[in-house]
């Protein structure tokens, strides 16, 4: 496993999915995240944090957090510093120490960024036609592979060709990562953004019809039957306090 911490070394992502219910007052978890978790991470210099709610393909009213770290060592250090942060610990006790459940469960996956997109890209602010702040539509996709070898081939396809074709087709590329700890491995996950669903459909249509994609999709080892065994997709909207919007 590559744990290099050089300037160009791939970053690591923590993808944390909170399952909540309306009867558990999910607003309490959102308030804790905005007012306590994110400021505690920011005190460590960790500010590339996305916070989303599912629109379709995702359990609602849950919350998905995407946290970027420069290395696995920074991830470990961040968790240790959170535990030692008195203000954060006090807020966490208030959230979780009472009689009410703050959430049902949460799952965490750890991903290593692709060499072809080694760190997260924070999109520039989006405005509507009246020059008012607007929220992007994000698409989170997970590709499961038959084996670690076929996953390696699919990641190679992204690194060498597919990420660029996404950009050329109008995608806003946020992150691409290989799951190194989590469920349903081997797999990869990526997040891309669009102004709206119409722009999303237009970008995907341009992608699948592009000569570049049609050239590479038949390359031995890169075909879907060889490289991808299952695909999960969901549409997300950023929460108001998300750094990714």
Secondary structure as a PSIPRED ss2 file (coil, helix, strand):
# PSIPRED VFORMAT (PSIPRED V4.0)

   1 X C   1.000  0.000  0.000
   2 X C   1.000  0.000  0.000
   3 X C   1.000  0.000  0.000
   4 X C   1.000  0.000  0.000
   5 X C   1.000  0.000  0.000
   6 X C   1.000  0.000  0.000
   7 X C   1.000  0.000  0.000
   8 X C   1.000  0.000  0.000
   9 X C   1.000  0.000  0.000
  10 X C   1.000  0.000  0.000
  11 X C   1.000  0.000  0.000
  12 X E   0.000  0.000  1.000
  13 X E   0.000  0.000  1.000
  14 X E   0.000  0.000  1.000
  15 X E   0.000  0.000  1.000
  16 X E   0.000  0.000  1.000
  17 X E   0.000  0.000  1.000
  18 X E   0.000  0.000  1.000
  19 X E   0.000  0.000  1.000
  20 X C   1.000  0.000  0.000
  21 X C   1.000  0.000  0.000
  22 X H   0.000  1.000  0.000
  23 X H   0.000  1.000  0.000
  24 X H   0.000  1.000  0.000
  25 X C   1.000  0.000  0.000
  26 X H   0.000  1.000  0.000
  27 X H   0.000  1.000  0.000
  28 X H   0.000  1.000  0.000
  29 X H   0.000  1.000  0.000
  30 X H   0.000  1.000  0.000
  31 X H   0.000  1.000  0.000
  32 X H   0.000  1.000  0.000
  33 X H   0.000  1.000  0.000
  34 X H   0.000  1.000  0.000
  35 X H   0.000  1.000  0.000
  36 X H   0.000  1.000  0.000
  37 X H   0.000  1.000  0.000
  38 X H   0.000  1.000  0.000
  39 X H   0.000  1.000  0.000
  40 X H   0.000  1.000  0.000
  41 X H   0.000  1.000  0.000
  42 X H   0.000  1.000  0.000
  43 X C   1.000  0.000  0.000
  44 X C   1.000  0.000  0.000
  45 X C   1.000  0.000  0.000
  46 X C   1.000  0.000  0.000
  47 X C   1.000  0.000  0.000
  48 X C   1.000  0.000  0.000
  49 X E   0.000  0.000  1.000
  50 X E   0.000  0.000  1.000
  51 X E   0.000  0.000  1.000
  52 X E   0.000  0.000  1.000
  53 X E   0.000  0.000  1.000
  54 X E   0.000  0.000  1.000
  55 X E   0.000  0.000  1.000
  56 X E   0.000  0.000  1.000
  57 X C   1.000  0.000  0.000
  58 X C   1.000  0.000  0.000
  59 X C   1.000  0.000  0.000
  60 X C   1.000  0.000  0.000
  61 X C   1.000  0.000  0.000
  62 X C   1.000  0.000  0.000
  63 X E   0.000  0.000  1.000
  64 X E   0.000  0.000  1.000
  65 X E   0.000  0.000  1.000
  66 X E   0.000  0.000  1.000
  67 X E   0.000  0.000  1.000
  68 X E   0.000  0.000  1.000
  69 X E   0.000  0.000  1.000
  70 X C   1.000  0.000  0.000
  71 X C   1.000  0.000  0.000
  72 X H   0.000  1.000  0.000
  73 X H   0.000  1.000  0.000
  74 X H   0.000  1.000  0.000
  75 X H   0.000  1.000  0.000
  76 X H   0.000  1.000  0.000
  77 X H   0.000  1.000  0.000
  78 X H   0.000  1.000  0.000
  79 X H   0.000  1.000  0.000
  80 X H   0.000  1.000  0.000
  81 X H   0.000  1.000  0.000
  82 X H   0.000  1.000  0.000
  83 X H   0.000  1.000  0.000
  84 X H   0.000  1.000  0.000
  85 X C   1.000  0.000  0.000
  86 X H   0.000  1.000  0.000
  87 X H   0.000  1.000  0.000
  88 X H   0.000  1.000  0.000
  89 X H   0.000  1.000  0.000
  90 X H   0.000  1.000  0.000
  91 X H   0.000  1.000  0.000
  92 X H   0.000  1.000  0.000
  93 X H   0.000  1.000  0.000
  94 X H   0.000  1.000  0.000
  95 X H   0.000  1.000  0.000
  96 X H   0.000  1.000  0.000
  97 X C   1.000  0.000  0.000
  98 X C   1.000  0.000  0.000
  99 X C   1.000  0.000  0.000
 100 X C   1.000  0.000  0.000
 101 X C   1.000  0.000  0.000
 102 X C   1.000  0.000  0.000
 103 X C   1.000  0.000  0.000
 104 X C   1.000  0.000  0.000
 105 X E   0.000  0.000  1.000
 106 X E   0.000  0.000  1.000
 107 X E   0.000  0.000  1.000
 108 X E   0.000  0.000  1.000
 109 X E   0.000  0.000  1.000
 110 X E   0.000  0.000  1.000
 111 X E   0.000  0.000  1.000
 112 X E   0.000  0.000  1.000
 113 X E   0.000  0.000  1.000
 114 X C   1.000  0.000  0.000
 115 X H   0.000  1.000  0.000
 116 X H   0.000  1.000  0.000
 117 X H   0.000  1.000  0.000
 118 X C   1.000  0.000  0.000
 119 X C   1.000  0.000  0.000
 120 X C   1.000  0.000  0.000
 121 X C   1.000  0.000  0.000
 122 X C   1.000  0.000  0.000
 123 X C   1.000  0.000  0.000
 124 X C   1.000  0.000  0.000
 125 X C   1.000  0.000  0.000
 126 X E   0.000  0.000  1.000
 127 X E   0.000  0.000  1.000
 128 X C   1.000  0.000  0.000
 129 X C   1.000  0.000  0.000
 130 X C   1.000  0.000  0.000
 131 X C   1.000  0.000  0.000
 132 X C   1.000  0.000  0.000
 133 X E   0.000  0.000  1.000
 134 X E   0.000  0.000  1.000
 135 X C   1.000  0.000  0.000
 136 X C   1.000  0.000  0.000
 137 X E   0.000  0.000  1.000
 138 X E   0.000  0.000  1.000
 139 X E   0.000  0.000  1.000
 140 X E   0.000  0.000  1.000
 141 X E   0.000  0.000  1.000
 142 X E   0.000  0.000  1.000
 143 X E   0.000  0.000  1.000
 144 X E   0.000  0.000  1.000
 145 X C   1.000  0.000  0.000
 146 X C   1.000  0.000  0.000
 147 X C   1.000  0.000  0.000
 148 X H   0.000  1.000  0.000
 149 X H   0.000  1.000  0.000
 150 X H   0.000  1.000  0.000
 151 X H   0.000  1.000  0.000
 152 X H   0.000  1.000  0.000
 153 X H   0.000  1.000  0.000
 154 X H   0.000  1.000  0.000
 155 X H   0.000  1.000  0.000
 156 X H   0.000  1.000  0.000
 157 X H   0.000  1.000  0.000
 158 X H   0.000  1.000  0.000
 159 X H   0.000  1.000  0.000
 160 X H   0.000  1.000  0.000
 161 X H   0.000  1.000  0.000
 162 X H   0.000  1.000  0.000
 163 X H   0.000  1.000  0.000
 164 X H   0.000  1.000  0.000
 165 X H   0.000  1.000  0.000
 166 X H   0.000  1.000  0.000
 167 X H   0.000  1.000  0.000
 168 X H   0.000  1.000  0.000
 169 X C   1.000  0.000  0.000
 170 X C   1.000  0.000  0.000
 171 X C   1.000  0.000  0.000
 172 X E   0.000  0.000  1.000
 173 X E   0.000  0.000  1.000
 174 X E   0.000  0.000  1.000
 175 X E   0.000  0.000  1.000
 176 X E   0.000  0.000  1.000
 177 X E   0.000  0.000  1.000
 178 X E   0.000  0.000  1.000
 179 X E   0.000  0.000  1.000
 180 X E   0.000  0.000  1.000
 181 X E   0.000  0.000  1.000
 182 X C   1.000  0.000  0.000
 183 X C   1.000  0.000  0.000
 184 X C   1.000  0.000  0.000
 185 X C   1.000  0.000  0.000
 186 X C   1.000  0.000  0.000
 187 X E   0.000  0.000  1.000
 188 X E   0.000  0.000  1.000
 189 X E   0.000  0.000  1.000
 190 X E   0.000  0.000  1.000
 191 X E   0.000  0.000  1.000
 192 X E   0.000  0.000  1.000
 193 X E   0.000  0.000  1.000
 194 X E   0.000  0.000  1.000
 195 X C   1.000  0.000  0.000
 196 X C   1.000  0.000  0.000
 197 X H   0.000  1.000  0.000
 198 X H   0.000  1.000  0.000
 199 X H   0.000  1.000  0.000
 200 X H   0.000  1.000  0.000
 201 X H   0.000  1.000  0.000
 202 X H   0.000  1.000  0.000
 203 X H   0.000  1.000  0.000
 204 X H   0.000  1.000  0.000
 205 X H   0.000  1.000  0.000
 206 X H   0.000  1.000  0.000
 207 X H   0.000  1.000  0.000
 208 X H   0.000  1.000  0.000
 209 X H   0.000  1.000  0.000
 210 X C   1.000  0.000  0.000
 211 X H   0.000  1.000  0.000
 212 X H   0.000  1.000  0.000
 213 X H   0.000  1.000  0.000
 214 X H   0.000  1.000  0.000
 215 X H   0.000  1.000  0.000
 216 X H   0.000  1.000  0.000
 217 X C   1.000  0.000  0.000
 218 X C   1.000  0.000  0.000
 219 X C   1.000  0.000  0.000
 220 X C   1.000  0.000  0.000
 221 X C   1.000  0.000  0.000
 222 X C   1.000  0.000  0.000
 223 X C   1.000  0.000  0.000
 224 X H   0.000  1.000  0.000
 225 X H   0.000  1.000  0.000
 226 X H   0.000  1.000  0.000
 227 X H   0.000  1.000  0.000
 228 X C   1.000  0.000  0.000
 229 X C   1.000  0.000  0.000
 230 X E   0.000  0.000  1.000
 231 X E   0.000  0.000  1.000
 232 X E   0.000  0.000  1.000
 233 X E   0.000  0.000  1.000
 234 X E   0.000  0.000  1.000
 235 X E   0.000  0.000  1.000
 236 X E   0.000  0.000  1.000
 237 X E   0.000  0.000  1.000
 238 X E   0.000  0.000  1.000
 239 X C   1.000  0.000  0.000
 240 X C   1.000  0.000  0.000
 241 X C   1.000  0.000  0.000
 242 X C   1.000  0.000  0.000
 243 X C   1.000  0.000  0.000
 244 X C   1.000  0.000  0.000
 245 X C   1.000  0.000  0.000
